[in-house]
Amino acid sequence: MLSTIHSVAINGLQATRVLLEVNIEMLKQQREPTFVMVGLPDNAVKESRTRVRSALLNSGYPIKGMFDVAVNFAPADVKKEGSGFDLPLAIGQLCAVSNDLTMFQGMAEGIENYLFLGELGLNGELRPVRGALLASILARQMGYEGIFVPADNVREAAVVNNLKVYGAHNLKEVVNHLLGNAEIPPTEINTRSLFAAAQNHYDYDFADVKGQENVKRAFEVAAAGGHNVLLVGSPGCGKSMMAKRLPTILPPLTIAESLETTQIHSVAGKLKREDTLIATRPFRAPHHTISEVGLCGGGGSFQPGELSLAHNGVLFLDELPEFSRSVLEVLRQPLEDRQITISRSRYNVTLPCSFMLVSAMNPCPCGYYNDPYHDCTCRPGQVQRYLAKISGPLLDRIDLQIEVTPLPIRELNNAPTGESSAEIRKRVVAARALQYERFRSYNEERQQTSEENSHPLPQVHCNAQMNARLLTQYVALDEQASTAMEKVVERLGLSARSYERILKVARTIADLDAVKSIDYDLTPEVLATVVNSPVTVAHIAEAVSYRNLDRNTWGE
């Protein structure tokens, strides 16, 4: 008999419905039964025949050796990967034998209204799989009544509303539910309340940082405009400590951003059993021995890389010159386009990777160049060679290059408690609200174009993401500021990209001043009065002060 079970194939961030057509024929003579799979199954899918046979036997469904089995995965031109087809394959076999075995009669009734996803252990236990959230989203979009997933995946899948999500611990629970013997209660989650409760729960706070007021100001500017940051300083001066606190002053994630981020982590298998939505901005800090594939994603079986896992959050690269040169150069295109396309012989996947790059490095091999309390022991030319490990094009893409100077112990002990992350975040959120209002019409225009062409265009959320058109429109310099900027470019020998980056940072500094002038009144009507606040010489001067490595004399 033939049965059809509905499941999901996950390719990158794309979920595709898959129909498992399971045909079973009773053996009419003594011979070894056959088990054939077609429809581009990979090795993990082909191995499921062993897991499924053992799971059926150990769950009390002894059909092994009684039937020839043929399985077709449709559509046949979509690659089927992973172990998530175990559960639908087992259910498909039981439905197909329902006419021959009385105990399974009625099991196939209404089965077309559900999706099935899950890996089976040899004892029938259901184990978690990747991409349960994407499968759940697809189920709702295609009008399914519900979806069956492993219990460890049920919370992430239940994020989707208006869909019955059943989390089962083993195969027997699913079968009993379908037979009407013991119902599995659907899992329901109040997504918005859980999301609100989990927001802004961080283990760090800028109140722990004493002194370093200029660096904290730079972080505030970076957070307000979404700018990339490079910290240069001797060992122990607080570079990593402050970088870890950057997410605490970024604007809270929106529901849309949270869902997008959670989907990436779901595909990567990074969600824990108790996780629903990722409610705080990701902070990824890969070791400097990471490979290009580890950073970008890919591999024989596709896996998102650190760039995508940091989407809507922070990517922190500590000891920047110690990373492989080829790994660092991979950052160029994602920093500009906010997405990365991975092309391999077996797949072509485009992933979002809109993140803030925060990096840290020592100024020289010994670590003490320009340190007021230690002598640098590097030989002549070593400082320049050390800095040369970071290419000019990559440095151009880093908006703020900050020199961090260590504080003396006496000053550190007597320094008052710093400003809290919540207080800094208030100003950052206000500046971002102004930018949202500024780019509203532009984003609506892009949204309409995306819908007409069925090709999504990235939205502009902050100043760092401005293109040339927006930069010309919203960073109009007066004569004095324009003259000052020309002198800076000539004296420092800046590239056109560096020039644009300075203008974007100056625009952010002007925004922080503008929202302060309206006492943080964030109503659209009030924000509209300061949307076009001028960028002055003072804003240009502060922005230029954050480009320490552009000084020709640095490192000499």
N, C-alpha and C positions, 0 to 999 in steps of 0.2 A: 504493500500500500504506500501511497505517496502522501507526505505531509509537508507543509511549508511553515517555517518559523522565521520570525523577523528579528534581525540583530543589527549591529552597527560596526562599520569599519572606520577606524580613526587614522587619518593621514595628515600629519601636521596638526593644524587647528581646524581641519575640515572633517566633519562627520558625514558619512554616507550610509544610507540604509542598505542592508544586505539581506537578501532572502536566501535562507538555507532550505533547499529542496531536498528532502530526505526520502529516498525510495528504498523500501525493504521488501525482500522476497524470501519466503520460507524455503529452507533447504529441502530438496526432494530426494537427496541421496547422501550417503556418507562421504563427506569431503571437507576440506578446510574452507570455512566461509571467507568471502572476499569483502574488502572494505576499500572503496574507491572514492577519492575526492578530486573534483575538478573546479576550475574557476579562480586560478591564480592564488592558491593557498601557499603561505611560506612554510618553513620548516616547523615553526612553533605550532601552526595550525595542523599540519600533518601529524605531528606527534600527539595531537589531542585524541586520536583514536585509542591510544593505550590508556590515557587518563580516563576517558569517558567509559570504556569497557570496564575498567576496574571500579570506577565510581558507581556504575549501575549495579554491578555484582555485589559490592560491599554495602550498597544502600537497600538491598533486598529485592532487586529487579533483575533476576537471572535470565537475561536474553542472549548472553554470550554464546556463540556457536550455533545458534538456531536460525540465523538469517544472513543473507547477503545484503550488504549496505552500499548504496551509491549516494553521494552527496554532491550537489551542485551549489556553488556560491555565486549568486547573481546580484549585480551585474558582473559578468565574467571578466571584464577588462579592468576592474579595480583590484589592486593588490590587497590581499587579506593577510594581516599580520597580527601577531600576538596570541595570547591564550584566552582572550575574551569570548571566543566562539565555543568553548567547552560546554557551557550551560545550554545554549540554544541547540547544540548538536545532540546533547543527551535528551532534552525535551522532544526534539524532532524524532528521534528514534522511538521514544515511548508513544508518541502520538501515531506514528506510522504503524505500530504493532497493535494499536487499540482494537482493531477488528479481529485480530488473531488471539489476543490475550484479554480475557474478560476484565481483569483487574484494572485495565487502563481505559475502558470504555467511557466515553463522555469527556475525556481529558482534552480533546482537540476543540471542543466547543468554545467559540469566542477567542481562540488563541491568537487570531489575526489582529486583535486589538492591543497587543502587548509587544514590547521589545524585551529581549533577553540578552544579558551580558554577564560574564563571570568565568573565572577559572576554577576548575575542579581538581581537588586532591584525589588520590587513589582511594581514600575512604569516603568520598562523596562530599567532603567539606568544600564550601565556597570560599575562594580566596580573592583578595582585591585585585583590580585591574586598573589600567590607566584610562583616562578619558571618560569616566562615568558622567561627569558634568556635561560634556559635549553630547554624549548619548542622550541624556535627559532633555537637553535643549532641543535636539533633533526630534525626539518623541513628541514634545509639545507642538513644535512647528508643523509636524506631519499629522497631527490630530489623533495620536494614539491615546488610549484610555490610561495606560500605565506602563511601567517598566520594572523589570526584576533585575536587581543587582546584588552583589555580595553585601553582607551587613556592614563590612568595613568601608564600603563606598556610599552607604545610604545617605549620610548627612550631606555630602557634597552634591549628590544627585537630587536631594529633596529641596535644594535651593530654588529649583524651578517650580513656580506656582501652577495651579490648575492641572496637575498631573499626579496620578497615584504612583508613589514610589515605594516598592516593596523590597525590603532588605532581608535576605535569607542567609542563614548560617550554613545550610547544607542543601543538597539536592532533594532530600526527602521532604523538607519543608515546602519547596516549590511544587513538587508533585502533589502533596496533600492539599495545598491551596487550590491547585487547578482541578483536582478531583472533588473539591468541596468538603474534604474531611476535616481540615483544620486551617482556618483563614489566617493569613499573615496580615496584621494591621498595617495600613500604609503609614509611612513616616511623614509627619507634617512639621514644618519649621517656620516660625515667624522670622523671615529673613531680615526685615528692616529693624526689628527690635534687637536681634542678635548682632547685626551689623553696627548699630548705634552703640551697643554696650561694649563692643570690642575695639572701637576706634580709639586711637591715640593712647593705647596702652603700651608704653615703652619702658625698657629697663634703664634707660639713660636720660639725663636731663642736662641742659646747658648750665644749670645752676651749679653743677659740680666743677665747672671750668673757672678757675680763678685767674684773673689778669687776662692777657691776650685780647684786649678789647678791640684792637684793629683786625685781628683774625676773625673774631666773632662778628664784627660788622661786615666783613667780607662774606662770611657764611650767610648772613641775613640777606645781603644783596643777591647772592647766588640763588638762595631759596626763593626769593621774591620774583626773580626773572627766569628761573630754570637753567642757570648758567653752569658750565663745567668749571671745575676748580682743580688746581695743582698746588699742593703744599710742599714747600722746600724748607728743610730745617734739619738741625743736628739730631742725633738719637735722643729720645726721651723728652722732647720739647712739647709733646702733646698733639702731634699731627693725627695719629690714629684715634686718639681719645675724642677729638673734636669731630672727626669724620663720622664716627659711629653715632654721633648725636645729631647729625644733619637731618635724618628722617623725622626727628621729633619737632622740627620747626617748619616742615613742609605742610602745605594745605592738606586736610583730610581727604582720603579717597572718596570719590563719588561712587554710587552704586554701579554705574556703568563701568568705571575704571576697575572697581573691585571684581566685577564679573569677568572682565577681560583678563585681568591678572590671574584670577583663580583658574580659568580655563587653561592657561599656559602651564601652571603648576600641576593641574590635574593630568594633562598629557604627559608631563615629565614624571608623574608618580611621586610628587613631593608633598602631597596633602596627607595629613595624619587622619586617623579614624575620627577624631573628635572635631575636625575642621569642617566648616561650612563655607563661608566666604573669607577670603583674605581681606582683612579690614584695615591693616596698616601697610604703609608703603614698604615694598621689599628693600632689603639691604643685602646685597650680594658682595662677598669679598673673597674672590678666588685666589689661590696661592700663585706665586709667580712662576711655578713650574707647569701651569696649565697649558694645554695644547690649543691649536687653532680650532679643532673640532669641539673641544670642551668649551671654548669661549663662544663660538658661533652657533654650534649645534650641528647635527648631522649624524654621521656614523653609519655602519651597516644597517642597523635598525634605528630609524630616526629618533633623535632625542633633542629637545630644546637645549640651547647652550645658555651660558651665564648672561649673555646680552639680552636674551628674551626673558629669562627668569627675573631680571632686574627691571623689566618693563613697568613703567609708572612709579619707579622707585630710584634707588641709588646703586650704581656700580662702583665699588671702591677697589682700586688697584694700589696696594701698598708696595713700597720698594719698586717703583715704576721702571727704573733702568734695568732691573734684574729680570724683567719679562723678556721673552724671546722677541727679537726685532720683528719677525714675521707675524707674531701674535699681535703686537702693538699696531702694526700697519693695517691689520684687519679692522681696527676700530674706525678708520677714516670714513668709509661709506655709511655705516650705521649712524654715526654721529651727525651726518648731514641729512640723511633720508629718514631716520627714525624707523626704519624697517630693514630687514635683511632677507635676501633670497638665497636659499641653499639649493643648488642644482647638483644632483648626483645621477648616476645611470639609472637608479631605481625610483627616484622621486624628484619632484621639484616643489619646494615649499617656501612660502613667504611668511615671515613671522614679524610681528611688531616688536620694536625694541626702543621705545622712547624713554630714555633714562637720563639721569644726571650723572656724569662721570666725575668722580672725585678720586684724585690720585695723590700719592705722597712719595717723597723721595728724599734721600740725603743729598747734600750739595756736592759731595765728592766721595771717592772710595772710602776714605777713613771716616767721613761723616762730620768733620768739624771745620770745614771751610766757612769763614765768616762767623764762627762761634766766638762770643766775647770772653768765654771762660776756658776754652781749650785751644791748643795750637794744632793747626792742620799739618799733618805729616806727609801729605801727598807731594810727589815730585812735580816739577814744572810740566805743564801740559796735561797732567792727569785729570784735572778738574774739567777742562774743555772736552777731553775724550769721554769722560763719564757722562757729561750732559749731551754729547753727540749721540749717545745711544737712543735718545728720543729725537725723532726726525722733526725737521722744521714744519712740515705739513700737519703733523699731529699736534705740535705746540700751538700752531695757528688756531686749531679748533678748541683750544682750552681758553676760556674767556678770562678767568681770574688766575693769575700765577702769583701766589702769596709766599713771601719769605717769613718763616716762623722763627722767632728768636727765643731761646730758653730764658726763663725768669730765674733770678737768684733765689735761693732758698728762703732768705729773710723776707723778700717781697712776696713770695708764694705763701708763706705762713701767715703773713699779716694782711693779705688781700681779702676784701670782703666777699661774701657769697655773691656769685654772679647772677645775672638776670635769668629767670627761669625760661624754659623752652616755651611754655604757654604764653608768656608775655611777648616773646619774639615772634611766635606764630601769629599772634593777633595782627601785627604789622604786615607780616608776609601775606596772610589771607586777604587783608585789605588791598594790598598792591595787586594780588592776583585777581581780585574782584574787578579792579579798575581795568586790568588787561582783558578780562573776559568781556567787559562792556565794550572795550575798544575794538575787539576783533569779532564782535557778535555778527555784524552784517556780512563780513568776509566769510565767516564759517557757515552762515546760512546759504550764501551763494555757492560755496563748495559742496554743501550737503545736497543742494538741488542738482548740481552738476553730477554728483555721484549717483543719485537716483536715476537721472536721465540716461547715463552711460553705463549703469550697472558696474561701476568701477569705483570703489571707495577711495576718497582722497583724505589724507591726514588733516585733522583740524589743527588750528593754531591756538594753543592754550596760554602761552607766555611769551615774553619778549625774545627769549633765546631762539624761538622757533620762527621768528619773522623772516620772510623772504625779502628780496630786493624791492618789490613793489610796496610792501608794508613799511619797510625801513624808510623809503623815500617819503611815504605819506605821513608817518608819525614821528620821525626824528628830523624835524626841520631846524637847522642851526641858524642862529642869528649871525650877523657879520662878525661879531667879536668871537663867538664860539667857533665859527668856521675857520677864522684866521688862526686861532689857537690850535685847532685840530690839524691844520695843514703844517704848522711848525712841528707838532709832535710826530707826524708821519715822516717828515723830512729828517728830523733829528734821529729818530730810532730806526729809520729804514724799514717801516712796516709794510707788510703785504696788504693787498686789497681786502683779504679775508680778515686780517688783524684789525684793519680800519673799521670794518663792519662790526666786528665783535666789540670793539670799544664803544661804538655808537649804541649797540644794544644794551650794554652794561650801563651806559650813561642814561639811557631811557628808563631803565629799572630804578636807578638812583633818583631820578626825577619823579618817578611814580611814588616812591616811598615818601618823598617830600610832599607830593600832592595830596595823598590820602591823610597825611598828618595835618595838612592845612584845613581839611574839612572835618577834622575831629573824628575820623574813621566812620563817617556816616556813609553806609554802603548802598543806599537806595539808588536805583538807576538814574533818577532825576538829578541827584546830587553828584554822582560819579560823572555824569555827562558834562558837568561844568569844568572838570579838571582832566578830561580825556586828552585834550591837546595841550596840556601844560608844557611850557617851553623847556628845552634842554639847554642849560646855561654853561658858562665856562667852569663854574664850580663843579658841576656834574661831570663834565669832561675831565677835569683835573683828577677827581677821585677815581674815575674809571681807568685813567692812565696809570694811576698809582698802583693799580692791581695787576700791572703787566711787568713784574720785576724781571723776568727772564728776557724781556725785549731790550733791556739796557745793554748797550754794546760793551760796557766795562764789566758786566757781571761775569764772574769766573776768571777774571784776569788777575 
